[in-house]
């Protein structure tokens, strides 16, 4: 069997295992181990397998991952999400499609403390879908907007996805995180412009809504209204309640202050060079913990202890998943390097008589069909070891490539049949899955337009990193 045939078979095995719902880490690790065994024999494979789990995870830089996760978990319990949404709702209330714009603003704000796309989508769907129903938004529009705006969680720092990219490629974590700020803001602006334009078509009126419970009860009895006509659930999703604010002095400024402080601690610390990326993440987690204690002080020692225990348990579970995927992907990457796949791809691309911009664009577009079938971490760990050396040999900046890869992974998070964000929004917001996919498709085109701009103008992504030492 030729090396090329072996590589294709191993990659096919990865896809088959993932489609059979084998956990991502085991699908990557088993495929890579089998590839090493067939390529170099069992002795080589067992020696590699003995060292990879340690070498791939015994990295000081990786300690930033649980710190960011912990910060996001405690930030939720400090009521940052609900405060950000109430503030955004007040600021955007007079715009056409103001509640939708507020949802995008809140997703961007919460992304600045959560670092997770799925987490942002889950929390914001509980906050915003009921609110948008009250203003006459059809379910497909509101759910699609939350799904696509939730993807900002892996672009706007602190982003776990960008951190893992930096660790995989040995790029500066601080510069990669800084590179995500401007693209994240541009994406949020693009989504907001779309909802402002779509408001005239989809939203009948922008008047004052009815009381939430009365509106939901009326829809449930009559079987009509925005939720019923669009085929979605009429029940308001359980979860976080939105504080209704009509006067500026009643705004939850403390929650906004919390968000700003966390962002300044994390990004300000890294940007100034006072602390490292890992130290800033730890300081952010500590600050979020203190904020959670302040907000939970009325729940008593038992309530505070439950919040701490649930936060630590959630962080440990998510961190274990991430580290297991890191090990599995390292085994597969070891096989790909041993089979000289990056060199083969690089030589093939360099041999094409087309401009480098076109060559890289073709390689990056391969991420789109992968995003339709694979989970986001799988895409990152499978493709980056191949794409990064090719892109750098073609003369492209590795930090800029991070934005391109994560942007395409963002799109994969909302494209069928996997589209994990759409599944999360459907479950959390009580909207049928097909309606979520229907609502998100026009916004995917908007996201592609932003991607093209970022691809053609690399300076938009590299401006902030260029200011760092």
N, C-alpha and C positions, 0 to 999 in steps of 0.2 A: 504493500500500500504506500502510495506517495505521501509526502508531507502535506501537500495541498489537500488531498482527499481526506487525510486524517483531521486536519483543521476544520474542514467543512462538516465532517461527521460529528466532531465534538461540539461545534456551534449549533448544529441541528439537535444534538442531544440536550443542550442547554434549553433550547426553545421548547422541546417536547416536555422536558421535566417541569418547566415553568407553566406550560399549558395544562399539565396534569396537577397543578397546584402544589407541587413540591415546594417547600419553603425556599426562598431565594438563595440563602446562604448554602444550603445543601445541594441545590441544583448547580450552582457555580462550582462548589468544592468537589463534588463527585465527578462532574464532567472534566474539570481540570486534572484531578488525580488520575482518572482513566487515560486522559491524553498523555500525561507524563509517563505513565506505565507503558503505553503502546509505543511512545516515541523513544524512550531511553531505557526501558526495562524497570522491573519492580524495585531493584536496589536503589536506583536513582530516585524513583518516585517516593519510596518510603523515607529516604534521607531528606528529601525536600519537604515532605509532609511533616516530618518531625520538627523542622526549624521554622517553617512559614508561620504557624499560629503565633509564635513568640515574636519573630522579627516584624511581622505586619502590624502588631498591636502594641509592642513595647516602645511607644513613641510618646514623648512628652506633649507633642502638639495635639495628639488625640484627646487629651484630657479636656480640651476646650468643648468637645461634644456634649458630655454630661452637664457641664456648667451652663451651656446655652439652653439645653433642655430643661434643666432645673429652674433657670431664670424664667422661662416661658410658663412653666407650670405654676410657679408662685405668683407670677404676674396676673394670671387668670384669677387666682384666689384673692388677689388684691383689688379685684374689680376694675382692672385697667381696661379690659375689653368693653364693658358696658359704659364706662366713662367716655372712652374715645368715641363710641358710637353716638352717645347722647350729644357730645360736643359737635361732631360732624353733622349730625341731623339739624342742629340749631344753625350752624354756619351756612349750610346749603339749602335751607328750607325755602328760600325765595327763587331758587333756580328751577327751570323746567326739569322735571325728573329729579327734583332735589333729594328725595329719599334714596334714590338709586346712586346719586353722586355721593351722598353721605355714606352709603355702604362701601363704595370704593375707597373713600377717604379713611373710613374706619379699618378696612382690611389692610391698607397701606400702613396705618398707624400701629395696628396690632402686630403686623409683620415685623415691625421694628423692635419688638420685644419677644416674639415667639420663635422665629427661625424655622417654622414648620408650615408647609403649605396645607397639609391635611388638618393640622391643628387650627390654623386660621379659618379654613373653610367650615370646620365643625362648629367652632364658637360663633362665627359671624352668621351662619345660617340660622342658629337658634335666636340670635338677636334681631336679624333684619328681615327675614322672609315674612313673618307675621306683620311687621311694620309696613312693608311694601304692599301687602295685601290690603291693609287698611286704606291705602291711598289709591287703590284700584289697579295696581300692577298685576298683570296676568302671571300665573305661576311660572310659565316657561321663561319669562323675562327675568323675574326676580331670582329664581334658582340658578339660571345660567350666569347671571351677573355675579352672584356669590361664588360660584364654582371657579370662574375665570379670575376674579379679583383675589380669591384665596391663593392662587398660584404666586402672588407677590411674596408669600411667606418664604419662598426659597430663593428670591432675588434680593429683596431689601435686607441688609444685614441687621441682626446677626442671622446668617443663613447656614444651616448645617450642611446643605448641599455644596455651597461654595467652600466651606471649610474642608470638606472631604476632597473636593477637587484640588485644593491647594496642597493637601497632604499627599495625594496621589502623584502630583506633578512636581512637588518640592518648590512650588511658587510661594511667595510671601503671603501668609494668611491675611495679614492686615491689608495688603494691596488688593487682593482678590475681593475681600469684603467691601473695601471702599469702592471698587469698580461697580458694585451692584447698586449703588445709591441712585445715580442719574438714570440708568435704564429702568429701575423700579419706578421712579417718579414719572418718567415718560410714559410707561405702560399705564399707570394710574390715570394720567391726564387723558390718554387715548380712550380708555374705558369710560371715563366721565363724559367726554365729548360724544361718544356713541350714545350713551343713555340720555343725554340732553336732546340729541336729534331724534332718538326713538320715542321720547316722551309724547310728542305730538301725535304719533300713530297709535301707541298702545295704551296710553293712560288717559281716561276720559276727562278727568278734572283733577285739579290740584288743591281743592278746598280742604277745609278742616275735616279730618276723619271722624268717624264715630268712635265711641269707646271700644277698645279691643274686644272685650268679652261680649258686648252687645252685638258687635259686627259679626264675630265668629258664630254666635248663637243664631243670629238671623240667617246667615248663610246655611248653617246646618239644618234649620227648619225648612227654609224655602228651597234649598238645593240649587241656589243660583248664586250670582255674584262672581267676582273675578276668579276665585279659586275653583268654584264648581264649573264655570264655563270653560276653563282651561283644562279640566280633567284632573286637577290636583286635590289634595286633601284639604278639607276645610278646617281641620283641627289645628290650632296653634301649637307649634312645637314646644314641648316642655323644655325648660332650661332657664337661661338668664333673662331677667326682665329688663326692659328698656325704661329708663327714667325719662318721663315726658317733661321737657323744659320749654317754657315759653318766654322766659326773661333771662337776659344775659347774667344777671347776678345770681341766678339759681343754677348755673352750669356747674357740673362736677369738676371744678378746676383741680381738685386734689389728684384725681385719676390722671388728668392730662399732665400734671406735674410729675407724677410717677413715671409716665411713659417717656417724657422728656429727659428726666434724670437717668433712666436706664440707658437710653440711647446715647446720652452724653458720656456716661461712665464707660460704656463699651467702645463706642467709636471715637470719642474724644480722647480716651486713654491711649488707644492704638495710634490715632492720628498724630497726637502730640509726641509720642515716643516715650511718655512717662512710664508706661507699663507695657508689657508684651501682650499679644493677643490672648494668650491663655490666662494671664493675670487679670486682664480686663474682664474676661468672661466670668472668672471667679468673683471679682468685685461686683459684677452685675447680678450674679446669683445671690450674693450676700445682701445686696440692696433690695432685691425683690423679696427675699425672705423677711427683711425688716418691714417692708411695706405690707406684706401679708399679715404679719403680727399686728400692725397698727389697725388694719381693716377688720381683722377677726377678733379684736380685743373684747367685743361684746358677747362673743360666743362662749366665753369661759375657757378654762384650761383644757377641758375635754374636747371642745370644738377646735381649739388651736392644735391640739395634739393630733386630732383626726386629719386636719388639713396638712400638717407636716408629714404624717405617715402616708397619706394618699399621694402627696407630691413626691416623696422619696421613692415610693413603690412605682409610680408611673415613670419616673426618671430612670430607675434601675431597669425596668422592663424595656423601655425604648432604647436605652444605651446598650443593653445586651443584644438587642436585635441588630443595631448598627454595627457593633463590633463583630458579631457573628458573620454579617454580610462582608465586612472588611476581610476577614480570614478567608471566606469562600472565594471572594473575588481575587485575593492575592494568589491563591492556588491556580485559578484559571489564568491570571495574568502571567504567572510563572511559566505555564505551558505555552502561552502565546509567544512569550519572549524566547523560550527554548526552541520553538518552531520557527523563529525568525519572521513572525507575521508583521511586526512593525516595519522591519527592513523591506520586506516584500511589497507592502503597501506603499511605502515611501518611494521605492524604486519605480513602481508602476505609475504613481502620480507624477513623479519628476520626469518620467519618460513621455508623458502626454504633451502634445504640442498645443497646449491651451494656456491662457494666462493663469497664474497661481490663484487669483481671486475666484475664478470659475472652478478650478480643481477643488479648492477647499469647500466651495459652496456645494458641489456635488457630494462630497464626503459628508458634510453636515446634514444635507437633506436626507441621508440614510437614517438619521435619527428619528424622522417623522414616522415611517412605518414601524420602527422599533417601539416608539412611544404608543402605538396603537395596540401593542400586544404585550409589552413588558412593563414591569414596575420601575419607577424612576431610579432607585438605587442600582438596579440591575443594569440599566442603560449606562449610567455613569461609570460603573466599575468595568463594564465590558468594553466600552468604546474609547474612554479617555486614554488607556495605555497604547491604543493604536493611533488615535487622532493627534495626540499631543506631539509625539516626535515628528510626525509628518508635517504638521502645521508649523512647528518651529524651524524645520529644515526649509520650508517654503518662505521663511522670513516673517511669519506672523507672531505677534506678541502672545505669550501664554496666558497673561491676565485677561486680555481681550477675548481669547478663545473660551475662557471660563464663562463669560457672559453669553457667548453664542450657544455653548452646550447647554447651560442651565435654561436659557430662553426656550430652546427646543424641547427640553425636558418639561418645562412649564406647559407647553402646548400638548405634550403627550399626556399630562395629568388630566386633561379634559376631553381627549379624543377617544371615541369608542374603538374596540369593545371594552378596554380596561378602564381608562378614565377615572382613576380612583377618587379624584375630587368630586366628580359627578355622583358617584355612589355615596360618598360621605354626605353631600348636600341632600340627596334624596332621602337618606335615612334620618338625618338630623332635622330637615325642614319639612318632612311630610309631603314631598312632591314626587310624583311618579318619575322613574328614571328616564323614560323616553322624553318627558317634557324638559328635563334638565339638559339632555343632549340637544334637543331642539333649540333651546334658548341660548346655548353656549356656542353654537356653530357660527353665527355672525360675529361674535366676539373673538373667535379664533382667527377669523380673517383680519380683524383689527390688530390682534397680537402679531400676526405674520407681517403686517405692514410696519409695525414697530421694529420687528426683527430685521427687516430689510434696511431700515434707516440706520440701525445700530451696526449692521454689517458694512454698509457703505461709508459710514462716518465713525471709524474706530475711536476718534478723539472724544466722543461722547462718553465712552466707557473708561477711557484711560486718563481723562483730565484729572480727576481726584487722586488716583494712584500716583500720577506724576508729581503731585505736590508733596508726597510723603518721602521721607528720607530713607 
